Amino acid sequence: MKWAELNLTTLRETMEAVSNLLHETGAGGVVIEDPEIVPKLDEDVIWEDPRQVIHEAEGLTDKVHVKAYLPWDDTLSEKLQQLTHELERLSDRGFQISSNDLSISEVDEKDWSRAWKEHFHPVSVNGINIRPTWSSTKVTDDDVTIWLDPGMAFGTGSHPTTLMCASHLRDYLKNNDTVLDLGCGSGILSIVAAKLGVKKVYAYDIDSVACRVTKDNSKLNDVQDKIEVIEGDVKKLAPPTADVVLGNLVADIIYDLISKIATVLKKDGIFIGSGISLNKKDKVIREFEKHGMTVIKEETSGEWVSLVVQN
């Protein structure tokens, strides 16, 4: 399978906005290449929050290179048009960025995987450790540790949206819960839920590669018996009722799924979601309230919002 590697050169003060934009376009992971920061990202460093990377860059003036990957498929042209439009909007708002700064190249699966091995480092949040399989970082016995090889699926656990969702899982999951993960990616949140003691996780994704990688990572973490992976559009399927529904997606997709979520979530059940940009938060909350659900927790990290919603 071929992938489009997107490269942007921008200023450090702009890189978070560009990173957020790339995630919203559909890139599940974004690489920031900075010669001043990268040497600090060795195997002995645990980044509790990706914002630490931004903090390390404060006061520096050189430009940085931002990379992201999108599947080279029938949707690529539309996504690139959307990205170009949004880059120009950033420029209109005063950010020093332009669609002319964007370059695109074609990469194969082997090159894509090698790129992630260079940039995927351990992260921890709320007693949950997410580790690449090649990491030698020590972990404590009382923490929950997820071993991950993202392969060709999106999701390395380092993005704030994933970290916020993982932290909420630690706070809200109960033993024997049934969980639906809508858009499982590389399986991070499904595996976290399984390791926290839930009864069953149903992991959905429309991408066959994501489904395969979720299965592989489930086996890697010895929780394959708890996770059932289903390929397909959840809006067209009939998922079981659940105590907890997860949706680390983007605002528009969550918005479109709210009616479905309301039908499958048990009374007093919990939806945990993120990938919601600040400017779309109110729209999403209003739609949840329209379906009789209540936001019980809201958290913000940079430009991203996570919500915990009760049915």
C-alpha positions as CSV (number, residue, x, y, z in Angstrom):
1,M,0.0,0.0,0.0
2,K,1.2,3.5,-0.8
3,W,1.1,6.5,1.5
4,A,1.3,10.3,0.9
5,E,4.0,11.9,3.1
6,L,3.1,15.5,3.7
7,N,6.0,17.9,4.5
8,L,5.6,21.4,5.9
9,T,8.3,23.8,7.0
10,T,7.0,26.3,9.6
11,L,8.0,28.3,12.6
12,R,7.9,26.8,16.1
13,E,5.1,29.2,17.1
14,T,3.0,27.8,14.3
15,M,3.7,24.1,14.6
16,E,1.0,23.3,17.1
17,A,-1.7,24.8,14.9
18,V,-0.3,23.0,11.9
19,S,-0.2,19.7,13.8
20,N,-3.8,20.1,14.9
21,L,-4.8,20.8,11.3
22,L,-3.1,17.7,10.0
23,H,-4.8,15.6,12.7
24,E,-8.2,17.1,11.7
25,T,-7.5,16.3,8.0
26,G,-7.1,12.6,9.0
27,A,-3.5,12.0,9.8
28,G,-3.5,10.0,13.0
29,G,0.1,10.8,13.7
30,V,2.3,13.9,13.1
31,V,6.1,14.0,13.3
32,I,7.8,17.2,14.3
33,E,11.5,17.3,13.2
34,D,13.5,19.8,15.1
35,P,17.3,19.5,15.4
36,E,17.2,21.4,18.7
37,I,14.6,19.1,20.3
38,V,15.2,15.6,18.8
39,P,18.4,14.9,20.7
40,K,16.4,15.2,23.9
41,L,14.0,12.5,22.8
42,D,16.0,9.4,23.7
43,E,14.9,6.1,25.1
44,D,15.4,7.2,28.7
45,V,12.9,10.1,28.5
46,I,9.2,9.7,29.2
47,W,7.1,12.5,27.9
48,E,4.1,12.7,30.2
49,D,2.4,15.2,27.8
50,P,3.3,16.1,24.2
51,R,3.0,19.7,25.2
52,Q,6.4,19.2,26.9
53,V,7.9,19.1,23.4
54,I,6.3,22.5,22.7
55,H,7.7,23.7,26.0
56,E,11.2,22.6,25.2
57,A,11.0,24.6,22.0
58,E,10.2,27.9,23.7
59,G,12.7,30.6,23.0
60,L,14.1,29.0,19.9
61,T,13.8,30.8,16.6
62,D,14.7,28.2,13.9
63,K,12.1,26.7,11.6
64,V,10.8,23.1,12.2
65,H,9.7,20.4,9.7
66,V,6.3,18.8,10.2
67,K,5.5,15.5,8.6
68,A,2.2,13.6,8.4
69,Y,1.0,10.6,6.5
70,L,-2.3,10.0,4.6
71,P,-3.3,6.8,2.7
72,W,-2.8,7.2,-1.0
73,D,-6.4,6.3,-2.0
74,D,-9.6,7.8,-3.5
75,T,-10.0,10.2,-0.6
76,L,-6.5,11.8,-0.9
77,S,-7.4,14.5,-3.4
78,E,-10.4,15.7,-1.3
79,K,-8.3,15.7,1.9
80,L,-5.5,17.7,0.2
81,Q,-8.0,20.3,-1.1
82,Q,-9.3,20.6,2.5
83,L,-5.8,20.9,3.9
84,T,-4.8,23.6,1.3
85,H,-8.0,25.6,2.2
86,E,-7.3,25.4,5.9
87,L,-3.6,26.4,5.5
88,E,-4.7,29.5,3.7
89,R,-7.2,30.2,6.5
90,L,-4.3,30.0,9.0
91,S,-2.4,32.4,6.9
92,D,-5.3,34.8,6.8
93,R,-5.4,34.7,10.7
94,G,-1.8,35.8,10.8
95,F,0.1,32.5,11.0
96,Q,3.3,32.4,8.9
97,I,2.2,29.4,6.8
98,S,1.0,28.9,3.3
99,S,-0.2,26.0,1.1
100,N,3.0,26.8,-0.9
101,D,5.0,25.5,2.0
102,L,3.4,22.0,1.5
103,S,5.2,19.3,-0.4
104,I,3.9,15.8,-1.0
105,S,5.8,12.6,-1.8
106,E,4.8,8.9,-2.2
107,V,6.2,6.3,0.3
108,D,5.7,2.6,0.6
109,E,4.7,0.7,3.7
110,K,8.3,-0.2,4.7
111,D,9.5,3.4,4.6
112,W,6.4,4.6,6.5
113,S,7.0,2.1,9.3
114,R,10.6,3.0,9.5
115,A,9.7,6.7,9.9
116,W,7.5,5.9,12.9
117,K,10.2,3.8,14.6
118,E,12.4,6.9,14.5
119,H,9.9,9.2,16.2
120,F,7.6,7.0,18.4
121,H,8.8,7.4,22.0
122,P,7.3,6.2,25.4
123,V,4.5,8.3,26.9
124,S,2.7,8.0,30.3
125,V,-0.5,9.4,31.7
126,N,-2.5,8.6,34.8
127,G,-0.5,5.4,35.5
128,I,-0.9,4.2,32.0
129,N,2.3,3.6,30.0
130,I,2.3,3.4,26.2
131,R,5.5,1.9,24.9
132,P,6.8,0.9,21.5
133,T,7.8,-2.7,21.2
134,W,11.5,-1.7,20.7
135,S,11.6,0.5,23.8
136,S,13.9,-0.5,26.8
137,T,12.3,2.0,29.2
138,K,11.6,0.5,32.6
139,V,8.1,0.4,33.9
140,T,6.7,-0.3,37.4
141,D,4.6,-3.3,38.3
142,D,1.6,-1.2,39.6
143,D,1.2,0.7,36.3
144,V,-0.8,-0.4,33.2
145,T,1.6,-0.9,30.3
146,I,0.6,-1.1,26.7
147,W,3.1,-2.4,24.2
148,L,2.4,-1.1,20.8
149,D,3.6,-1.5,17.2
150,P,1.5,0.9,15.1
151,G,2.5,-0.7,11.8
152,M,0.5,1.0,9.1
153,A,-2.4,2.0,11.4
154,F,-2.7,5.5,12.8
155,G,-2.1,6.0,16.5
156,T,1.1,6.0,18.6
157,G,-0.6,7.3,21.8
158,S,1.4,10.5,22.0
159,H,-1.3,12.9,20.7
160,P,-3.1,14.8,23.5
161,T,-6.5,13.5,22.4
162,T,-5.3,9.9,23.0
163,L,-3.7,10.7,26.3
164,M,-6.8,12.5,27.6
165,C,-9.1,9.5,26.6
166,A,-6.7,7.0,28.2
167,S,-6.7,9.1,31.4
168,H,-10.5,9.2,31.4
169,L,-10.6,5.4,31.0
170,R,-8.6,5.0,34.1
171,D,-11.0,7.2,36.0
172,Y,-14.4,5.9,34.7
173,L,-14.1,2.3,33.7
174,K,-15.5,-0.4,36.0
175,N,-14.7,-4.1,36.1
176,N,-17.0,-6.1,33.8
177,D,-18.0,-3.1,31.7
178,T,-18.8,-3.7,28.0
179,V,-17.0,-1.1,25.8
180,L,-17.4,0.0,22.2
181,D,-14.4,1.7,20.6
182,L,-15.5,3.6,17.5
183,G,-12.5,4.0,15.3
184,C,-9.9,1.8,17.0
185,G,-6.9,2.8,14.9
186,S,-3.9,0.9,16.2
187,G,-6.0,-0.4,19.2
188,I,-4.5,1.7,21.9
189,L,-7.8,2.6,23.8
190,S,-9.3,-0.8,23.3
191,I,-6.2,-2.4,24.8
192,V,-6.1,0.1,27.7
193,A,-9.8,-0.8,28.5
194,A,-9.0,-4.5,28.3
195,K,-6.1,-4.2,30.7
196,L,-8.1,-2.1,33.1
197,G,-10.4,-5.1,33.6
198,V,-13.5,-4.6,31.4
199,K,-15.5,-7.7,30.4
200,K,-15.5,-7.1,26.6
201,V,-14.4,-4.5,24.0
202,Y,-15.9,-4.3,20.6
203,A,-13.4,-2.4,18.4
204,Y,-14.7,-0.9,15.2
205,D,-12.9,0.7,12.2
206,I,-13.6,1.1,8.5
207,D,-10.0,0.6,7.7
208,S,-8.9,-3.1,7.2
209,V,-5.3,-2.2,8.0
210,A,-6.4,-0.7,11.4
211,C,-8.4,-3.8,12.2
212,R,-5.4,-6.0,11.4
213,V,-3.0,-3.9,13.5
214,T,-5.5,-3.8,16.4
215,K,-5.7,-7.6,16.4
216,D,-1.9,-7.9,16.3
217,N,-1.5,-5.4,19.2
218,S,-4.2,-7.2,21.2
219,K,-2.2,-10.4,20.9
220,L,1.0,-8.5,21.7
221,N,-0.6,-7.4,25.0
222,D,-2.3,-10.8,25.7
223,V,-5.8,-9.3,25.6
224,Q,-7.0,-10.8,22.3
225,D,-9.7,-12.8,24.2
226,K,-11.3,-9.6,25.4
227,I,-11.3,-7.6,22.2
228,E,-13.4,-8.4,19.2
229,V,-12.4,-6.4,16.1
230,I,-15.1,-5.5,13.6
231,E,-14.4,-3.9,10.2
232,G,-17.1,-1.6,8.9
233,D,-19.0,1.6,9.3
234,V,-20.6,1.5,12.7
235,K,-23.5,3.7,11.5
236,K,-24.5,0.9,9.2
237,L,-24.0,-1.9,11.7
238,A,-25.9,-3.0,14.8
239,P,-23.4,-2.9,17.7
240,P,-24.4,-4.3,21.1
241,T,-25.4,-2.0,24.0
242,A,-22.5,-0.8,26.1
243,D,-21.6,0.7,29.4
244,V,-18.9,2.8,27.8
245,V,-18.5,4.1,24.3
246,L,-15.1,5.5,23.1
247,G,-14.6,7.9,20.2
248,N,-11.2,9.4,19.7
249,L,-12.1,10.8,16.3
250,V,-12.8,14.4,15.0
251,A,-15.6,16.7,15.9
252,D,-17.6,16.2,12.7
253,I,-17.5,12.4,12.9
254,I,-18.5,12.4,16.6
255,Y,-21.3,14.8,15.8
256,D,-22.7,12.4,13.1
257,L,-22.4,9.5,15.5
258,I,-24.2,11.0,18.5
259,S,-27.6,9.5,17.5
260,K,-26.0,6.1,17.2
261,I,-24.2,6.5,20.5
262,A,-27.4,7.5,22.3
263,T,-29.1,4.2,21.1
264,V,-26.3,1.8,22.1
265,L,-25.3,3.4,25.4
266,K,-27.0,2.0,28.5
267,K,-28.8,4.2,31.0
268,D,-26.2,6.0,33.0
269,G,-23.5,4.8,30.6
270,I,-20.5,7.0,29.7
271,F,-19.2,8.3,26.4
272,I,-15.5,9.2,26.4
273,G,-14.4,11.2,23.3
274,S,-11.8,13.5,22.0
275,G,-10.5,14.9,18.8
276,I,-12.8,17.8,19.2
277,S,-11.3,21.2,18.2
278,L,-12.2,24.2,20.5
279,N,-14.2,25.9,17.8
280,K,-16.5,22.9,17.4
281,K,-16.9,22.0,21.0
282,D,-20.2,23.9,21.6
283,K,-21.8,22.3,18.5
284,V,-20.9,18.8,19.7
285,I,-22.1,19.5,23.3
286,R,-25.5,20.9,22.1
287,E,-26.0,17.7,20.0
288,F,-25.3,15.5,23.0
289,E,-27.8,17.5,25.1
290,K,-30.4,17.3,22.3
291,H,-30.2,13.5,22.7
292,G,-30.7,13.8,26.5
293,M,-27.1,13.3,27.5
294,T,-25.1,15.4,30.0
295,V,-21.4,16.5,29.8
296,I,-19.9,15.6,33.2
297,K,-16.3,16.4,32.5
298,E,-14.5,18.6,30.0
299,E,-10.7,18.8,29.5
300,T,-8.6,20.9,27.2
301,S,-5.1,20.3,25.9
302,G,-3.9,22.9,23.5
303,E,-6.5,23.3,20.7
304,W,-8.2,20.0,21.6
305,V,-11.1,19.1,23.9
306,S,-12.1,15.8,25.4
307,L,-15.6,15.2,26.8
308,V,-17.0,12.7,29.3
309,V,-20.8,12.5,28.7
310,Q,-23.4,10.5,30.6
311,N,-26.5,9.1,29.1
